[in-house]
Amino acid sequence: MQSGQRDVRMDALRHSVQMERENVICIRRDLHRIPETGFKEVKTSAYVAERLKELGIEVQMGIATHGVVGLLRGGWPGPTLMIRADMDALPIAEETGLAFASTHPGCMHACGHDAHMAMALGAAAVLSRLKDRIKGHVKFVFQPAEEGPGGAKPMIMAGVLENPKVDYAIGCHLWAERAEGCIGVRPGPFMAAMDRFDLKIIGKGGHGAQPHLCVDAIEVGTQVVAALQRIVSRHMNPIEPAVVTVGTFHAGTAFNITPGEAVMSGTTRTFNEEIWKSWEARVERVVRGVCESMGAGFELKYTQGYPPTINDAKMAEVVRRCAVQVVGADRVVEPELTMGGEDMSFFLKRVPGCYYCIGVGREGAAPLHNARFDFKEDLMLLGVETHCRVALDLLGAKE
């Protein structure tokens, strides 16, 4: 194909994406009004399913509670691309003052999942008009509970990667740390593994004036916190990024009582699969050693969360190439590693794929997970167009 012909085709695709502008914005606003937290996405999933059906796309509902899958069958045999979007919102009371603000008190799409769904549905609308030229299938996966406890793994267990078998996977996230109009693509590790631990220190309470008759749970707990930090500083290779954070610590009821119990919770983060698998044993060993040395008992619950989000290098190159066509080479960036977690990682462990980001950051704007988070809605078209270009690149659209 001559370069001039390619330019015409690409211009036609962008025009098709631009035609969806009002529709994508309307979808985002509709979904923004009805935020629902993890595994409670009843209205959200019904709305998404109805939109897919309007496009003539095959729809399955109720997967892993409220997951939705739309299957667009191309006109020619070929592989299957999965485009994934998360559906859940956060338990945050919205303070944006938007005309389309949340109608569900105490709940808000503060992480951009409303936009993720709108971009996927926008891509579905564009690609449905091109289905006779597509060699293969596009599977649109709308996943519950990304913010926790995690909907990707149960959707996989329910068979979402089969019938037809998924060969490639992509998804994207709004990114407030990057400037508006950038597209971030990073091969290899991108986001960290994310675990949680909950710990109760069991000491012996008593009078604050008689410490020798007590086992001070606060003192034991503070020693545990300090020792946990030394896992990273003294037990790990310093060139391997890792984090242990104790986020809550509660103990005591009065100034003159030595508390018999202290409870805390925290998280561990790493990009390294082997370290991720070792965290539970490391944390348990430290807690046991401190408690035994100080005469205390403990109850530890360690919950393994999401694995590291690792992009396939070849898929990252496909997305990067397509993103350059959308925003230009100077606006395609490699985002920094982040210790945030993302359960897109479960899909990427099983299927070659790439999770990329759309920059929405601007001076003075609220960050993600903030009650005032908002963004320029036209930026969603960058995600719609990138999704579509990746689909056409991988599925070899017929001329």
N, C-alpha and C positions, 0 to 999 in steps of 0.2 A: 504494500500500500504506500502510495506517495505521501510525503509529509503534508502537502496541501489537503489531501483527502482526510488525513488524520485530524488536522485542525478543524475541519468542518464537522467531523463526527464529534469531537470533544466539545466544540461550541454548541452542538445540538444537545449534548448531555447536560451541559451547564444550563442551557435554556430550559430543559425539562425540569431540572432541579429548582430553578428560579420560579417556575410555574407552581411549585409546591409551597412557596414561601408562606402565604396566608394560611394554608392548611396546616403546616408544621407549627406555626405560632399558635394557631387555634387549639391544636392538640395539646401543646405544652401547657397552655393556660387552663384548658379543661382538666387536665391531670393535676395541675398545681392546686386546683380548688379542692381536690378529693384525696389528699395524702393519707396513706395507710401504712402502718409499721409492719415489720416482718411477719409473714405467714398470716396476715390479716388483709391482704390486698384484694378484697372481694369486689368492690366497685371498680378498682383499677384494672383488674384482669378482665372483667366483663366489658369495660370500655375498649381495651386493646383488642379483644377478640372480635368485637363488633366492627371495629375499623378494618381489621384484616379481612373479615368476611365481605365487607363492602368492596374490597379489591379483588374478590374472587379467589382468594387464597385459602387453601385447606387449613382448617384450624382444629387444634386439640386443646382442651382446657383441663384444669384440675390436676395438672402434673405436679407432684410434690406440693400438695395443697392448692396453690393458686397459680402455678406456672402455666404459661401459654406458649404454644408453638404454632407458627404459621409456616406452611410449606409452599413455596413457589416452584412449580415444576417448569423447567425450561423446555424449549422446543426440540432439543437434541440431547442424546445421552451424554453423561459426563459426571464429574465429581460434584460434591456438595459443599457449599460454603455456609457456615453458621455465622449469623450476625446476632450478637447477644446484647441485650439491654436489661438493666436491673429495674425493679418496679417499686421497691419499698421506700418509705420516707423515714424521718427521724422524729423522736418525741421532743420536739422543740416548738414553743409558742411563737408563731410568726410575728415579726415586727417590721415588715417591709412597707406596709401601707399601700400595697398594690391593689388595684381594682379587682384583680382576680386572686386575691389572697386566700389562704386556706379557710375552708368552711368547717374543718374538723378541729375543734379547740385542742391545743397542746400538741399538734402534729403539723409537720411542714416538710416540703421537699427542699431541704437546706443543703443537699449534696448534689443537686442537679439530675437526679434520676428521672424527673419529669422530662428534662431535655433529652436524656438518653433514649427514652421511649419514643419521643417525638421524632428524633433523628432516624431511629430504626423504622418507624412507620412511614416517614417521608421517603426513605430508601425503598421500602416495599412498594410505595405508590409509583415511583419512577421505574423500578425494575419490572414491575408487573406489566408495564406498557412495552417492555422490551423482551418479554419472556420467550417469544418465538425465535429470538436470535441467540438465546442463552444455551450453552452446551452444559447441561447439568441442572442442579437445583440450588435454591437459596432457602435456608431454614432460618426463620426469624424466631429467636428464643428470648422470651420475656420471663425473667427469673425473679422469684420472690426472695426476700430476706437477705440481701447482700450485706446490710449493716449488722446482721446477726439475727439468729445463730448460723445463717448460711443456707442458701437455697440451691447453689450449684451442685453440690455433692448429691443431695437427694434427687435432683433432676437427672443427673447422670445415672444413678441407680435405677431410676424409673425408665431408662432407655432412650433418653433424649438424643443421644449421639448415634442412634441406630435408626434404620428404616425411614429414609435411606441413611447409610453410614456417613457421618460427617468427616470430611477430608481436611478442611481448613476452618479456622475460627478467627473472628475479629470482634472487637468491641472498642468503645472509646469512653472517655471520662472528661467532663469539664475540668479545667485545671486553673485554679485561681492564682497559682504561683508563676504562671507564664502570661506574657502580654497578650492582649486581645489580638486575634487573627493569626496566631502561631499554631502550628500543629507539631506536637511532640512525638517522636518515634525513637524508641531505644531498643536495640537488640540485646538479648540476654536478660540478666536480672533487672527488674524495674521496681518492684515493690516487695516488701519483706514478708516473711512468714510471721504469723501473728497468733500467739498463744495467750492463755489466761491462767492465773493461779489464785486460789482462795485459801487462806491459811488462818487457823485458829491456834493461838498459843494457850496452853492450859497450865497455869501456875497454881499458886496457893495464896488466896487473899487474906488480908488481916489488917491490923492497925498500922497506920503510917509511921507510928513511933517505934514499931517493933519489926524492923526489916529482917532481923535474924530468924524470925518465926515464919516468914513468908517466902514465897517464890514469886518475885515481882514480874508479872507478865509484860509490863511496859519495858522493863530493862531487858528481858529476854527478847522481846520484839525488836527493840532498837538494835540489838546485836545481830539479829537475823537480817535486818535491813542492810546493815553495813556489810555483813558477810556476803549477801547476795550481790552487792555491787562489785565485790572482789572477784566474782566469777569472770566478769568481763575484763577487769583490769589486770588480773594475775593468772587466770587459768586458760585464757584464749590467746591465739595469735593476734597481735595488735593490728595487723593489716586486714583482719576480717571484721567488718562492722557488726556490732551486736549491741543490744540494749536490754537492760533489766530495769523496769520501772515499778516501784511500789506506789500505787495511786491512791489507796485508802488505808487508814490506820485508825482504829477506834479502840479505846480502852478507858476504864475508870469511870467513877460516878461522883466522887467527892475528893476534896483536897487532902483529906487525912486518912484515906483508905488506900492500901496497896491493892491494886486490882489483881484478881485471880485469872482473868482472861483478857486477851487482846486479839482482835481480828483485823486482818489486812487482806488486800487483794492487789494484784498487779499484772503486768504483761511482760513477755519476752519477745524480742524481735531479732531476726537474722535473715540474710540472703542465702546462707549456706545450708543445703539440704541436710548434711551430716550433723551440723550444729543443731538444726531444727529438731532432728530426731533424738538428740541427746539432752535437750533442755530439761525434760521432766526428771531424769535421773540426777542431773546436776543440782537442780533446785532442791530435790528431796534430800540429797546427801548433805547439803549445807544446812538445811533446816534441822535435820536429825542431829547433826553434830553439835550445833549450838544448843539445842534444847537439852540434849543429854548432858552436856557439860555444865548446864546451869540448873539441872534438876526439874525441868519442865517437860510436859508432854505436848503433843501437837496433833492437829487434824489437817491434812493437806489434800486439796482437790486441784489437780492439774488438768486443764482442758486444752487439748491440742486444737488449734483453730485452723487458719488457712495456710497452705504452703506458700513458698515464695512465688511471686508472679514472674515467670521467665518467658520472654518472647523468643520464638524461633527466629534465628538469624535470617533465613531466607524469606520468611513471611514479613519480618520487619522491613526488609529491603523492598518487597512488593508494596507495602503500605507507604514507605518513604517515597518511592517513585511516584505513586499515585498522589500523595500529598503535595509533591512538588508541582504537579499539574494543577492542583487546586489553588495553592497560595504562593507558589514560586519558591525557588531554592533558598532564598534568603529568609523565608518565614518558616522553614522546616527546621526544627531544632531537636537536639538530643536532650531530653529532660534529665535532671539529676536523679540519682537514686533516692527513694523515699522509704522511710520505715513504716509508712502506712501499709495496711493490709487490704487485700481484695480477693474475693473468692472466684473471680475469673480464673484464678490460678488453677483451680481444679480442672477446668476445661483445657487449659494450656498444658497440663501434665499429660493429657491423653491425645490431644490433637495439635498439629503444628499451627501456631496462631500468633497473633500480635494484638496487644492491648495498647492503644495509643491515646493521646490526649489533645483536647482543643483548648487553647489558651483563651481565658476570659478575664484575666486580671487587668485591673486599671487602678490608677491612684485613688485612694480613698474608699475603694469598694470593700465590702465585707468578705471575709474568707469563707470557704466551705464550712459547713456545720455551724453556721452562725445564723441567728434569728433574722438578720437583715440581708442575707445572701440573695443576690439577684445578678443578672448578666444581660448583655445586649443580645436580644433574641435572634438577630440576623446571623450571629455566629453559628447557630445550629445548622445553617445551610452548608457550612464547611464540613461538618460531620456527615450530612446526607450525601454530599457529592463524593467525599472520600470513600464512604461505604460502597457507593455505586461504582466508582472507578476500580476499586479492588475487586468487586464482583465480576466486572467485565474483563479485567485483566486475567483473573484466575480461571474464569469459565469460558474464555475465548469466544466472545460474542460473534455470531455469524454475520457476515455482511450481506 
